[in-house]
Amino acid sequence: MESYLKVNFGEVKSKNSSEEALQRWRKLCWVVKNPRRRFRFTANISKRVEAQAIRQSNQELRVALLVSQAALQFIQGVIYTVPEEVEAAGFQICADELGSIVEGHNGRKLKVHGGVDGIADKLSTSTTNGISTSEDSVSRRKRVYGINKFTETPPKGFFVFVWEALQDTTLMILAVCSFISLIVGITMEGWPKGAHDGLGIVASILLVVFVTATSDYKQSLQFKDLDKEKKKITVQVPADGLFVSGFSLLINESSLTGECEPINVTADNPFLLSGTKVQDGSCKMLVTTVGMRTQWGKLMATLTEGGDDETPLQVKLNGVATIIGKIGLFFAVITFSVLVQGLFSRKLREGSHWSWSGEEALEVLEYFAVAVTIVVVAVPEGLPLAVTLSLAFAMKKMMNDKALVRHLAACETMGSATTICSDKTGTLTTNHMTVVKACICGKIKEVSSSVDTSAFCSDISDSSLKVLLQSIFTNTGGEVVKNEDNKIEVLGTPTETALLDFGLLLGGDFLAERQESKLVKVEPFNSTKKRMGVVLELPGGGFRAYCKGASEIILAACDKFMASNGEVVLLNEASINHLKDTIEQFANEALRTLCLAYKDIGNEFCAESPVSFEGYTCIGIVGIKDPVRPGVKESVAICRSAGITVRMVTGDNINTAKAIARECGILTDNGIAIEGPEFREKSEEELHKLIPKIQVMARSSPLDKHTLVKHLRTTFEEVVAVTGDGTNDAPALHEADIGLAMGIAGTEVAKESADVIILDDNFSTIVTVAKWGRSVYINIQKFVQFQLTVNVVALIVNFSSACLTGSAPLTAVQLLWVNMIMDTLGALALATEPPNDDLMKRTPVGRKGNFISNVMWRNILGQSFYQFIIIWYLQTAGKTVFHLDSPDSDLILNTLIFNSFVFCQVFNEISSREMEKINVFKGILDNYVFVAVLACTVFFQIIIIEFLGTFANTHPLTLPQWFLSVSLGFLGMPIAAAIKMIPVGST
């Protein structure tokens, strides 16, 4: 079976599956009872094609619009009349006009309206202070321009799910059978006696429909809650607008136009569109169009209907359902043929084959109903849906554990992860940074809030201190502000806040420094270059460039350093060695090191021209302490015991990385720490030998991370999870089996490329995700084992009985009840088991593991054999054992068989909680869903046997009969425990 599944249903990957692969498995699933329900949580390919067509038309339309507008404006000029209602509200431009300017990238219209400032005036807003927040002003704006909210598809109501559950083909056929049975029965035996069989089937169908609809409805509510949480993570430009000010702004419009090449947005090209991604830089924008008036708003409606890709496990289980469905269909046809042939043979012997009574017609109808019900039981429609149920349950719980799963497949794939490539800063460490050491003007000093500022600055000249403070306060992406309590508050990334705190500790004045010099150019921090730079226009004339970043990289660009007396001195071999030793010393103490440098670049400088990365003067080196997060060492140890290799991939100094890696337990005596530049130089053959031993990669570029991930996935067939927070991490996040973006430190592009967002940026949360992923995988295996056992026994019992005795012991109503125990209730009970710590003591499944393992086959076949022997024994010797000789003996015996069969499933459900362990009761009371399902099953079984006999073809049982049938079911548990002791291979 496994090889068949791999060939026909194995092409769908956890991400980036081709459309052909998605189409192929759908075509193979032809034994489907209810397509609406079976394919509810799969991608809507037609809607995706529609969304792609809209993107394409957006691009083509924009080009056509620009050409036609240019032609019209050339002929007519731009004429605009303000609508009366807009003017009455106090504005000078309407929403449609704003939309035509920004969506159409219409620079000529923008110029006619006075540029960005002119648009701001017409919108009665300020590019400095924003809009008035008075209630009247806000309500007028909402009335004229709308609100920034997308129209959501209304959720399906409960009765929609009832209607979808009724679309089941087999249930429709059974409904027709029950209708015919009602007519024939009432005609022959009158009301109400003749209606019992028909009404029993109708009641069973309604019960199945309403239980199924309730389960599906609750599941849809869970997904709705998860969608709300996903939308809270802002990963895109929030509305259409115009660029006001900013630096190095690169926008990726692929989500809107399909065009992957980023666009540089400046004052000359100021158009920003909702739904696009900020790839680099930052800016202030003037919002012009919001909500459903934007192109993104129009596209969103179609995109949401496209749905998530189906997960590999869903597809595989659709394959299992198809195989079993075909077998079930074959057995159903054979069973019906055998039963009808038996009846026909009897009539031939009696010589009455040309005359058929109503009772005999009802008997044929009952045979047909049994055959159809065999198909109902045999086609495990609930298998693929159990995956979704388990994933929805896990995703909801993971939200509480600070992990937001963006794609369903990531949840199950994480359970198979064999390698985690983790960032250092903020993931393994706390990201609460402070400068604890500094080497300024060649002097190494301790830094703390208790150190006297005058003592620290005593041997640093005023001119050197001024340059240091100017470097800290101008070359930064952070801010120093006063909060509501008039207290100073430092804003920005942890690295920036650490440096700004250091500047304030030295007595610096942030605002004074910023006002003194004019910022001409900003080059934001870039993980490829590993540096940030600014150019200032100095008050006395001339320009100065400041640079900070990775110590050895910045130091390599310096040819001078600042002495303590303020003089600039050429770097010689001794001073270079002293600075390098300082960097190594700081790094060995697990400190992040940053080098600060500057250079004067004369009086001629253009903001568009690059600053050459040479000839800098070293100001100093700072050592920043970023403590390891509590619990990380334990989490790494858990990963190791779970067979998951943890690798640190960082842009930091190699000595810092090694010190932190040892503290976390990542770097062992047999492991290798390597730098990105050295890794890049290796040949394919060298990489093949080297990669399995790599535990730390320092000074890595995003390309190094991508290369490492690609080799691990393809050459070594590992299932790789990768963490990332920067824009440049997007390729590695995309390449990995599971991309994990940081919720706090992560950029918009990183979050958009990720499958899971770690909301607290904590490595321990990643381990929790792995544990939940394993839980999902194991839970589905438990459910499949349980369901296949019921399938096998129900098929064999009815088929063998039909062949050997000419009758089926389990009626249509009884089989429908068994189907509900096995399908909906079974999924609820077994697919929602919470994870336990033992899960992280197993080896990972990896990429090659078989889903239906040898352990599962052993349990399925062993339990099926026991149940079949019990049922067959009751059929052949039941009357003798129970001394049944009354006129109702056949009905009582069939009731005993039905009751024993159901209790076999009840106790098998408990045994299925553990596939290999003997103790199946551990933690059973923690899963209230499991306990509730078992209690409901037993309760309704008693009701069916004792009170609904007329409809369910059962007879009330005596206490000894109850005791024996329950005991036969219970005996399955020690049998299951004994079966688990039979050794089998792990695959």
Buried (B, 14 or more C-beta within 10 A) or exposed (E): EBEEBBEBBBBBBBBEBEEEBBEBBBEEBEBBBBBBBBBBBBBBBEBBEBBEEBBEEBBEBBEEBBEEBEEEBEEEEBEEEBBEEBEEBEBBBBBEBBBBBBBBBBBBBBEBBEBBBBBBBBBBBEBEEEBBEEEEBEEBBEEBBBEBEBEEEEEBEBEBBBBBBBBBBBBBBBBBBBEBBBEBBBEBBEEEEBBBBBBBBBBBBBBBBBBBBBBBBBBBEBBEEBEEBEEEBEBBBBBBBBBBEBBBBBBBBBBBBBBEEBBEBBEEBBBBBBBBBBBBBEBEBBBBBBBBBBBBBEBBBBBBBBBBBBBBBBBBBBBBBBBBBBBBBEBBEBBBEBBBEBBEEEBEEEEEEEEEEEEBBBBBBBBBBBBBBBBBBBBBBBBBBBBBBBBBBBBBBBBEBBBBBBBBBBBBBBBBBBBBBBBBBBBBBBBEBBBBBBBBBBBBBEBEEEEEEEEBBEEBBEEBBEBBBBBBBBBBBBBBEEEEEEEEEBEBBBBBBBBBBBBBBBEBBBEEBBEBBEBBBBBBBBBEBBBBBBBBBBEEEBBBBBBBBBBBBBBBBBBBBBBBEBEBBEBEEEBBEBBBEBBBBBBEBBBBBBBBBBBEBEEEBEEEEEBEBEBBBBBBBBBBBBBBBEEBBEBBBBBBEBBBBBBBBBBBBBBBBBBBBBBBBBBEEEBBBBBBEBBEEBEEEEBEEBBEEBBBBBBBBBBBBBBBBBBBBEEBEBBBBBBBBBBBBBBBBBBBBBBBBBBBBBBBBBBBBBBBBBBBBBBBBBBBBBBBBBBBBBBBBBBBBBBBBBBBBBBBBBBBBBBEEBBBBBBBBBBBBBBBBBBBBBBBBBBBBBBBEEBBEEEBBBBEBBBBBEBBBBBBBBBBBBBBEBBBBBBEEBBEEBEBEEEEBBBBBBBBBBBBBBBBBBBBBBBBBBBEEEEBEEBBEEBEBBEEBBEBBBEBBEEBBEEBBBBBBBBEBEEEBBEBBBEBBBBBBEBBBEBBEEEBEEE
